[in-house]
Amino acid sequence: MRQFFKYVLASITAYILLCIVFIFIIIGMIAAFSPDEKVKVEPNSVLKLTFNYAISDQDVEQPFNLFGDMSPDLGKPVGLNEITASILHAKDDPNIKGIFMDLNFIGAGYAKIEEIRDAVVEFKKSGKFVFAYGEYFYESTYYLASVADKIYLNPVGELLYNGITANVTFFKNALEKLGIEVQVIRHGKFKGAVEPFILESLSPENRKQINEYLQSIVSNLNSSIAKSRKLSVDQVAEIGNKWLVRNTEDALKYGLVDKLSYKDEVIQDILSELGLKGKSSKDLKLMTLNKYKKSFDSRKGKGPDRIAIIYASGEIVNGKGNSEQIGSDKYTALIRKLREDDKVKAVVLRINSPGGSALASDIIWRELDLLKKKKPLIVSMAEVAASGGYYMAAPADTIVAHPYTLTGSIGVFGLMPNMQKLLNDKLGINYDYVKTGEFSDFGRLDRPLSNDERELIQNMVERIYDKFLTRVSEGRNISKDQVDTIGQGRVWTGEQGIKIGLVDVMGGMNKAIEIAKWKSGLKDYRLVEYPAPKSQLEEILSSIKGDDEVKALLEAELGEFYTLHKTLRSLSKTTGIQARVPFILALD
């Protein structure tokens, strides 16, 4: 009898859960097919910018919130494209009187932050105010805040401006303890992607390029902050080098902030700016980005002629790939479709990739090269467009990058693990083979590479590297010898890249779109984005599948080690010769 009731209870529970899922799907379908209600902006409103989420290049439809806005102060994810479009639209919106940046965390690197910052700079040309508040500012959040007219810091908060550090994790000793030897074949003295597996610390060449990369970042940060805060570059540099700001009073003393205030005091200052001095906080009309973007017609324009934007984010892999990868099959089909579409007059390719498979990179390059021969191709580089990411960029008419973009890394490598000690000595596992040819057992994990096998792989690496040089040489119209001197796997910033011919123009997506418009001679056009964003229904189904939840749980549980987990997981699935950025930087 007890078993009977147990099965009945289990069946009822399963039925209830199934009904809940069904209700979610039905409501999701209704939300997905219902037109978005246009938001009305009240007079005397203030646009509130909060970025406590990971900012993607492309806006993503958010599934409905069944329980409403439980946390109104929590920022809802808005893509970089809609963030900048909203800020620029607010510039000329008579109902928006200013911007309030409530900043503690920003889920973006310096390249994306600069695009937001540039949009705020443009907004300020309207004469409207920009206030920034933080309970704690770190280099990245302060970089964005520094553009404000007034910067407020919580009296017991923190402002950390003491330079940035790059750390690289090395696995050599751990692998040796496990009995695993990583056999490396590479071209490029700066190709440091292999160093974590064969060294205990940075090589002199790798240390040199990372140091120069960091110095370039810091130099730009100091210069931009100095200009915004009306300080000298030397003053800002000294503050960072000597860590002069060690408490909130120091931040005020050295001119990095304007006032030490609690948020309620900041709100009162905003009300005063709006001519509402003495009013309560409920009289302040704050408009979040998520709502404001629904208040105006799409930035995408109208007309039959189109400029297509392709977002290529993640590692480059063969096949279709997943939503966080650049799959060669998926992207070549998309590029081919745009090439053959007569309505598409130009293409902007937004790259945010550390590279990946050399073969997949070349396959995508081929389609981009064919497209470039038919219509303008403009590349916009985000945080990183290096190695295979630069391989894809090479055929572009114009390459646009940020000073903070990590690019170049023209080099290739291959990795082959030798697990003989792990298998034979530690686990007691042995293999025996019968083969028909001298190299039939190539790829065995239980023995080291022979000299002949190593030479074969090295020749393959050299051929791919030579092909890489050729692609860049032809695309950039510079000699192969010159490409080789700036190649060798070396990484450069966008600012350095413009000096050595790897980059044409400094700027972001808006600059790239302007160039595409000019090169195609368009006046009226529509922006179309690919891959097409998921609908609300697709997002809900994706959530039910659980992939996003698993990722979120892992990120929350592993914290700073999530990147390490992601890297090892990626490497475990890596096949073939790689054109990948030589290190994964964690900037602190």
C-alpha positions in Angstrom: 0.0 0.0 0.0 2.9 2.4 0.8 4.4 1.7 -2.6 1.1 2.4 -4.2 0.7 5.9 -2.6 4.4 6.6 -3.4 3.8 6.0 -7.1 0.5 8.0 -7.1 2.2 10.9 -5.4 5.1 10.8 -7.9 2.6 10.7 -10.8 0.7 13.7 -9.4 3.9 15.6 -8.9 5.1 14.9 -12.5 1.6 15.9 -13.8 1.8 19.2 -11.9 5.3 20.0 -13.2 4.2 19.2 -16.7 1.2 21.5 -16.4 3.5 24.3 -15.1 5.9 23.8 -18.0 2.9 23.8 -20.4 1.6 27.1 -18.9 5.0 28.7 -19.3 5.1 27.7 -23.0 1.6 29.0 -23.7 2.3 32.3 -21.9 5.6 32.5 -23.8 3.9 31.9 -27.1 1.4 34.7 -26.3 4.2 37.0 -25.3 6.3 36.0 -28.4 3.5 36.8 -30.8 2.2 39.9 -29.1 3.5 43.2 -30.3 5.7 45.1 -27.8 3.9 47.9 -26.2 5.5 51.2 -27.0 6.8 52.9 -23.8 5.9 56.6 -23.3 8.6 58.8 -21.9 7.3 61.4 -19.5 8.6 64.9 -19.6 11.6 65.7 -17.2 12.8 62.1 -17.3 16.3 60.8 -16.7 17.9 57.9 -18.4 19.4 55.5 -15.9 22.4 53.3 -16.9 23.1 50.3 -14.8 25.3 47.5 -16.3 25.4 44.7 -13.6 25.3 42.0 -16.3 27.4 40.6 -19.1 27.1 42.9 -22.1 26.8 41.2 -25.4 27.3 42.9 -28.7 23.9 42.0 -29.9 20.6 42.6 -28.1 18.7 39.5 -27.0 15.0 39.2 -26.4 14.4 38.5 -22.7 11.8 36.0 -21.7 8.7 37.4 -19.9 9.0 38.0 -16.2 6.1 36.0 -14.7 6.4 37.7 -11.3 7.0 41.3 -12.6 9.9 43.5 -11.7 10.9 42.0 -8.4 14.2 44.0 -8.4 13.6 47.3 -10.2 17.2 48.4 -9.5 18.7 45.2 -11.1 19.8 45.9 -14.7 18.2 43.8 -17.3 20.5 42.7 -20.1 20.6 45.0 -23.0 22.9 44.5 -25.9 25.7 47.0 -26.8 23.9 47.8 -30.1 20.8 48.9 -28.2 22.7 50.6 -25.4 24.5 53.0 -27.7 21.4 53.5 -29.9 19.4 54.5 -26.8 22.0 56.9 -25.5 22.3 58.6 -28.9 18.6 58.8 -29.3 18.2 60.3 -25.8 20.6 63.1 -26.9 17.8 64.6 -29.0 14.8 63.4 -27.0 13.3 66.6 -25.3 11.8 64.4 -22.6 15.2 63.1 -21.4 16.9 65.8 -19.4 20.0 63.9 -18.4 21.7 60.6 -17.6 22.3 58.9 -14.2 24.9 56.2 -14.3 24.5 53.9 -11.2 27.7 52.0 -11.5 29.3 49.3 -9.3 29.9 46.5 -11.8 30.1 46.4 -15.6 30.2 43.2 -17.4 32.4 44.2 -20.3 35.9 44.8 -21.4 37.5 48.1 -22.2 36.6 48.0 -25.9 32.8 47.7 -25.2 33.1 50.2 -22.3 34.7 52.7 -24.7 31.8 52.4 -27.2 29.3 53.2 -24.3 31.6 56.0 -23.2 31.8 57.5 -26.7 28.0 57.5 -26.9 27.8 59.3 -23.5 30.4 61.9 -24.8 28.2 62.5 -27.8 25.1 62.8 -25.5 26.9 65.5 -23.5 27.1 67.7 -26.6 23.4 68.3 -26.2 24.1 70.3 -23.0 22.2 67.8 -20.8 23.7 66.6 -17.5 25.5 63.3 -16.8 25.9 62.2 -13.2 27.7 59.0 -12.1 27.4 57.3 -8.7 29.2 54.3 -7.3 29.6 52.5 -4.0 32.9 51.2 -5.3 34.7 52.0 -8.5 37.3 49.8 -10.1 39.4 50.7 -13.2 36.7 49.6 -15.7 33.7 51.2 -14.0 35.6 54.3 -13.2 36.7 54.6 -16.8 33.1 54.9 -17.8 32.2 57.1 -14.8 35.0 59.5 -15.6 33.1 61.0 -18.5 30.3 62.3 -16.2 29.9 66.0 -15.3 29.8 65.0 -11.6 31.1 61.8 -10.0 29.7 60.7 -6.7 31.4 58.1 -4.5 29.7 56.6 -1.4 31.4 58.0 1.7 32.4 54.6 3.0 32.9 53.1 -0.5 36.0 52.5 -2.5 37.8 53.7 -5.6 40.6 51.4 -6.8 42.9 52.9 -9.5 46.3 51.3 -9.1 47.1 49.9 -12.5 46.1 46.6 -14.1 47.6 43.1 -13.9 47.5 40.2 -16.3 47.7 36.7 -14.9 48.3 33.6 -17.0 47.7 30.1 -15.5 50.3 27.4 -16.1 49.5 23.7 -16.0 53.0 22.1 -16.7 53.7 20.9 -13.2 50.1 19.6 -12.7 50.3 17.7 -16.0 53.6 16.2 -15.0 52.2 15.0 -11.7 49.5 13.3 -13.8 52.0 11.8 -16.1 51.0 13.8 -19.1 53.4 15.4 -21.5 52.1 18.0 -24.0 54.1 17.9 -27.3 54.1 21.2 -29.0 54.6 22.1 -32.7 54.3 25.8 -33.5 55.4 28.7 -35.7 55.9 32.1 -34.0 58.2 32.9 -31.2 55.4 34.9 -29.5 52.8 32.0 -29.9 52.3 31.7 -26.1 49.1 29.7 -26.2 51.3 26.6 -25.7 53.4 28.0 -22.9 51.0 27.1 -20.0 51.5 23.4 -21.0 55.3 23.4 -21.3 56.6 26.2 -19.0 56.2 27.3 -15.4 56.2 31.0 -16.2 56.1 33.4 -19.1 58.8 33.3 -21.7 60.7 36.6 -22.3 58.9 37.1 -25.6 55.5 36.5 -24.1 56.2 38.7 -21.1 57.3 41.5 -23.5 54.2 41.4 -25.6 51.9 41.3 -22.6 53.7 44.1 -20.9 53.5 46.3 -24.0 49.8 45.4 -24.4 49.1 46.4 -20.8 51.1 49.6 -21.1 49.1 50.5 -24.2 45.8 50.0 -22.3 47.0 52.0 -19.3 48.3 54.8 -21.4 44.9 55.2 -23.1 43.1 55.0 -19.8 45.3 57.7 -18.2 44.9 59.9 -21.3 41.1 59.6 -21.5 40.5 60.0 -17.8 42.9 63.0 -17.6 41.0 64.7 -20.4 37.6 64.1 -18.8 38.7 65.1 -15.3 40.7 68.1 -16.5 43.9 66.7 -15.0 47.3 66.2 -16.6 48.2 62.7 -17.9 51.2 62.7 -15.5 48.9 63.3 -12.5 46.6 60.4 -13.4 49.6 58.1 -14.2 51.1 58.9 -10.8 47.8 58.2 -9.0 47.8 54.7 -10.6 51.5 54.0 -10.3 51.8 54.9 -6.6 48.3 53.9 -5.6 47.7 57.4 -4.1 43.9 56.9 -3.7 43.6 54.6 -0.7 40.3 55.9 0.7 37.4 58.0 -0.3 38.9 61.2 0.9 41.9 60.6 -1.3 39.6 60.1 -4.3 38.2 63.6 -3.6 41.6 65.1 -2.8 43.2 64.0 -6.1 40.2 65.1 -8.2 38.9 61.7 -9.3 35.5 62.3 -7.8 33.4 65.5 -7.1 31.4 64.6 -4.0 31.2 61.9 -1.3 27.5 61.2 -1.1 25.0 58.5 -0.4 22.6 57.6 -3.1 19.7 59.5 -1.5 21.9 62.7 -1.6 22.7 62.1 -5.3 19.0 61.7 -6.0 18.4 65.1 -4.4 21.1 66.7 -6.5 19.4 65.2 -9.6 16.1 66.6 -8.6 17.7 70.0 -8.0 19.2 69.8 -11.5 15.7 69.1 -12.8 14.3 72.1 -11.0 12.6 69.9 -8.4 14.6 70.8 -5.3 13.2 69.5 -2.1 10.9 66.9 -3.8 11.0 63.3 -2.8 12.6 60.4 -4.8 9.2 59.3 -6.1 9.1 62.5 -8.1 12.2 61.4 -10.0 11.3 59.8 -13.3 14.1 57.3 -14.0 13.9 55.5 -17.3 15.8 52.2 -17.6 17.5 51.2 -20.8 15.3 48.1 -21.1 12.2 50.4 -21.1 13.7 53.3 -23.0 14.7 51.2 -26.0 11.0 50.5 -26.5 10.1 54.2 -26.6 11.4 55.0 -30.1 11.4 53.4 -33.5 14.1 51.0 -34.3 17.5 52.4 -35.2 17.5 50.0 -38.0 16.0 52.4 -40.5 13.7 51.8 -43.5 14.0 51.2 -47.2 14.7 48.3 -49.6 18.5 48.7 -49.5 20.3 47.1 -46.5 23.5 47.0 -44.6 23.9 43.6 -43.0 25.6 43.3 -39.6 27.1 39.9 -38.8 28.0 39.2 -35.2 30.8 36.6 -34.9 31.6 35.9 -31.3 33.4 33.0 -29.7 36.0 30.5 -30.7 36.2 29.4 -34.4 35.2 25.8 -34.9 34.5 23.4 -37.8 30.8 22.5 -38.4 27.8 24.3 -37.1 29.1 25.1 -33.6 26.9 26.3 -30.7 25.6 29.8 -29.8 28.9 30.7 -28.2 31.0 29.6 -31.2 31.7 30.7 -34.8 30.9 27.5 -36.7 32.3 27.4 -40.2 29.2 25.7 -41.7 26.8 28.2 -40.1 28.7 31.3 -41.0 29.7 30.4 -44.5 26.1 29.7 -45.3 25.1 33.1 -43.9 27.9 35.0 -45.7 27.0 33.2 -49.0 23.3 34.2 -48.5 24.2 37.9 -48.0 26.6 37.9 -50.9 23.8 36.6 -53.2 21.2 39.0 -51.8 21.0 42.0 -54.1 19.2 44.0 -51.4 22.3 43.8 -49.2 24.6 46.6 -50.4 27.3 46.3 -47.7 28.3 44.0 -44.8 29.7 44.9 -41.4 31.4 42.0 -39.6 31.7 42.4 -35.9 34.4 40.1 -34.6 34.9 39.2 -31.0 37.1 36.0 -31.2 40.4 34.7 -29.9 40.6 32.4 -33.0 40.4 28.6 -33.1 40.6 26.1 -35.9 42.9 27.2 -38.7 40.9 25.2 -41.2 37.6 26.7 -40.1 39.1 30.2 -40.2 40.2 29.7 -43.8 36.8 28.3 -44.9 35.1 31.4 -43.5 37.9 33.6 -45.0 37.0 32.2 -48.5 33.4 33.2 -48.3 34.3 36.7 -46.9 36.8 37.1 -49.7 34.1 36.3 -52.3 31.7 38.7 -50.6 34.3 41.5 -50.6 34.7 41.2 -54.4 31.0 41.9 -54.8 30.2 44.5 -52.1 31.9 46.5 -49.3 33.0 44.5 -46.3 33.9 46.4 -43.1 35.2 44.7 -40.0 34.5 46.1 -36.5 36.8 44.5 -33.9 35.5 44.3 -30.3 37.5 43.1 -27.3 39.6 40.6 -29.2 40.0 39.8 -32.9 43.2 37.8 -32.9 44.8 34.8 -34.7 41.9 33.1 -36.4 39.8 36.2 -35.6 42.3 38.3 -37.6 42.4 35.7 -40.3 38.7 36.3 -40.9 39.2 40.1 -40.8 42.0 40.1 -43.4 40.0 40.4 -46.6 38.0 43.5 -45.3 38.0 46.8 -47.2 38.4 48.6 -43.9 39.2 47.3 -40.4 37.9 49.4 -37.5 39.2 48.7 -33.9 39.4 50.2 -30.5 42.7 51.2 -28.8 41.9 48.4 -26.4 41.2 45.7 -28.9 43.6 42.7 -28.7 44.4 41.8 -32.3 47.2 40.3 -34.5 48.6 37.0 -33.2 49.4 35.9 -36.7 50.8 32.4 -35.9 49.7 28.8 -35.6 50.4 25.8 -33.4 49.5 22.2 -32.7 49.3 20.2 -29.5 49.6 16.5 -29.0 49.3 14.9 -25.5 51.5 12.0 -24.6 49.8 10.1 -21.8 52.2 7.1 -21.6 53.2 7.6 -18.0 49.6 8.2 -16.9 48.2 5.2 -18.7 51.1 2.7 -18.2 52.6 3.7 -14.9 49.8 5.3 -12.9 46.7 3.5 -14.2 48.2 0.2 -15.4 46.6 0.5 -18.8 48.5 -0.9 -21.8 47.7 -0.9 -25.6 48.8 -3.0 -28.4 48.4 -2.3 -32.1 48.4 -4.0 -35.4 49.1 -1.6 -38.3 49.3 -1.7 -42.1 51.6 1.3 -42.6 54.5 3.1 -41.0 52.3 6.0 -39.8 49.0 4.1 -39.3 49.0 4.6 -35.6 49.6 8.3 -35.7 47.8 10.1 -32.9 48.4 7.4 -30.3 48.2 8.9 -26.8 50.3 6.2 -25.1 53.6 7.1 -26.8 55.6 10.2 -27.8 55.7 11.4 -31.4 58.5 10.0 -33.5 60.9 12.4 -35.2 59.3 11.7 -38.5 55.8 12.4 -37.1 57.0 15.6 -35.5 58.5 16.7 -38.8 55.3 16.0 -40.6 53.2 18.1 -38.2 55.8 20.9 -38.3 55.6 21.0 -42.1 51.8 21.2 -41.8 52.1 24.1 -39.3 54.6 25.9 -41.7 52.3 25.5 -44.6 49.3 26.9 -42.7 51.4 29.8 -41.3 52.6 30.6 -44.9 48.9 30.6 -46.0 48.1 32.9 -43.1 50.8 35.3 -44.2 49.5 35.2 -47.7 45.9 36.0 -46.7 47.0 39.0 -44.6 49.5 40.2 -47.2 46.9 40.2 -50.0 44.1 41.6 -47.8 46.2 44.4 -46.3 48.3 45.0 -49.4 51.6 44.6 -47.7 54.5 42.2 -48.4 54.6 38.8 -46.8 58.0 39.6 -45.3 56.5 42.6 -43.6 53.6 40.5 -42.3 56.1 38.0 -40.9 57.9 40.7 -39.0 54.7 41.7 -37.2 53.4 38.1 -37.1 55.3 35.3 -35.3 52.2 35.0 -33.1 52.7 38.4 -31.6 49.6 40.2 -30.1 49.0 43.9 -30.6 46.5 46.4 -29.3 44.2 48.2 -31.8 46.3 51.4 -31.2 49.5 49.5 -32.0 47.8 47.8 -35.0 47.0 51.1 -36.7 50.7 52.0 -36.7 51.8 48.7 -38.3 49.1 48.3 -40.9 46.8 45.7 -39.2 44.1 48.3 -38.5 42.8 51.2 -40.6 40.5 53.3 -38.3 39.9 53.8 -34.5 36.3 53.4 -33.5 33.4 51.1 -32.8 30.3 49.7 -34.6 28.8 53.1 -35.4 32.0 54.1 -37.1 32.0 50.8 -39.1 28.4 51.4 -40.2 29.2 55.0 -41.3 32.1 53.6 -43.4 29.8 50.9 -44.9 27.2 53.6 -45.7 29.8 55.8 -47.4 31.4 53.0 -49.4 28.1 51.7 -50.7 26.8 55.2 -51.5 23.6 54.7 -49.5 21.3 57.4 -48.1 18.2 55.5 -47.0 18.9 52.0 -45.8 17.9 49.4 -43.3 20.2 47.6 -40.8 19.6 43.9 -40.6 21.4 41.8 -38.0 22.6 38.2 -38.2 22.4 35.7 -36.7 18.8 36.7 -36.0 18.2 37.2 -32.3 16.1 34.5 -30.6 12.5 35.2 -30.0 11.0 35.2 -26.5 9.6 31.8 -27.2 13.0 30.4 -28.2 14.6 32.0 -25.1 12.0 30.3 -22.9 12.5 26.9 -24.6 16.2 27.4 -24.2 15.7 28.1 -20.5 13.6 25.0 -20.1 16.3 23.0 -21.8 18.5 24.1 -18.9 21.8 25.0 -20.8 21.7 28.6 -19.6 20.9 27.6 -16.0 23.8 25.1 -15.9 26.2 27.7 -17.3 25.0 30.3 -14.7 25.3 27.8 -11.9 28.8 26.9 -12.9 29.8 30.6 -13.2 28.4 31.3 -9.7 30.0 28.2 -8.1 33.4 28.5 -9.8 33.7 32.2 -9.7 37.1 33.3 -11.0 37.9 29.7 -11.9 35.0 29.5 -14.4 37.3 30.9 -17.2 39.8 28.1 -16.4 37.1 25.5 -16.6 35.9 26.9 -19.9 39.4 26.9 -21.3 40.1 23.3 -20.3 36.8 22.2 -21.7 37.5 24.0 -25.0 41.0 22.5 -25.2 39.6 19.0 -24.5 37.5 19.3 -27.7 40.2 21.0 -29.8 41.2 19.2 -33.0 43.6 20.0 -35.9 46.0 22.9 -36.2 45.0 26.0 -34.3 45.2 29.7 -35.0 44.3 31.0 -31.5 45.3 33.9 -29.4 48.5 33.1 -27.4 47.1 33.7 -23.9 43.9 34.1 -22.0 44.3 37.3 -20.0 42.5 38.0 -16.7 42.9 41.7 -16.1 42.7 42.8 -12.5 
